[in-house]
Amino acid sequence: PVLFHLKEMFTETSYLSSCLNTSNCTMIEILIYLLLGACTGLLAGMFGIGGGSILVPSLIFIFYGMDFESSIIVLMAIGTSLASILFSAISSTFSHHNKKSVEWSLVIPLSMGMILGALVGARYAATLSNNNLKWIITIFLIVIGIEMISGFTQTLAKKDKGMISLAKPIVPLHGSWIGFLSSIIGIGGGSFTTPLMIAGGYNIRKGIGTAAACGVPIAAAGAIGYMYYGQMAEANLPTGAVGYVFWPAVISISLASIFTAKLGANISHSISEKTLKVSFGVFLIMVGILVIVN
């Protein structure tokens, strides 16, 4: 039923053109999205994380400024973030695959759980209030910020013995909770998948590469869920939106981030890794606080 309804939405010519034609946005708005995409790609490349933790709070502020209906702003930011990071996740997966850092034997069973978890997460998020979603996002950003500063994942990576079982019958269960939480927060799941892989006995490179590959099904399923449940809701959606995904922003952000992600990666090699992570950790904590007080 979900796929059938999405097909109906996209086969309506007038609807499709209104959703994908970025001329519905002013030039200033397009420039804002391009700038956000450029910053997201740059920071993601520098700090080795997905762009969701940057995109969601930024889009919340932007959508408030654009006077979107207040009840859908956070949901629209999350859905748009998931759709935007899908393209960068695909590109990142190819890059990590070429470096042989993707554990494909785990990607498939993890993805099975992640797709289900992401769809359920999108449905659950649609039932939450803006304020509750803000608190969830704020807590996540603060926790990740603290992790960046403390370097817990790096410490975990130095341990020789796996702390968590990644047996194939159990792996889909891990995927389901990662997909569920990632879909609610609007990220590709790297913040959860990488530590899981490391705790399971894999090195950090395998963890990052596998997390990048797993970000594709999470982002795709999550975006589809937010489009579908957004269309089912009785809300005043802005022109250019399919459910809770605002396509003019998705297109602009995706195009810009492609060109700056590699630049960010190059910059990261010229600056102390510890300085980078501590600085970004402080930044995430500050953004998390701004999200809840806005």
Sequence and secondary structure as in RCSB ss.txt:
>XXXX:A:sequence
PVLFHLKEMFTETSYLSSCLNTSNCTMIEILIYLLLGACTGLLAGMFGIGGGSILVPSLIFIFYGMDFESSIIVL
MAIGTSLASILFSAISSTFSHHNKKSVEWSLVIPLSMGMILGALVGARYAATLSNNNLKWIITIFLIVIGIEMIS
GFTQTLAKKDKGMISLAKPIVPLHGSWIGFLSSIIGIGGGSFTTPLMIAGGYNIRKGIGTAAACGVPIAAAGAIG
YMYYGQMAEANLPTGAVGYVFWPAVISISLASIFTAKLGANISHSISEKTLKVSFGVFLIMVGILVIVN
>XXXX:A:secstr
 HHHHHHHHHH HHHHHHHH GGGS HHHHHHHHHHHHHHHHHHHHHT  SHHHHHHHHHHHHHHTT  GGGHHH
HHHHHHHHHHHHHHHHHHHHHHHTT   HHHHHHHHHHHHHHHHHHHHHHTTS HHHHHHHHHHHHHHHHHHHHH
THHHHHHT SS SS   TTTHHHHHHHHHHHHHHHTS SHHHHHHHHHHTT  HHHHHHHHHHHHHHHHHHHHHH
HHHHHHHS     TTEETTEEHHHHHHHHHHHHHHHHHHHHHHTTS HHHHHHHHHHHHHHHHHHHHH 
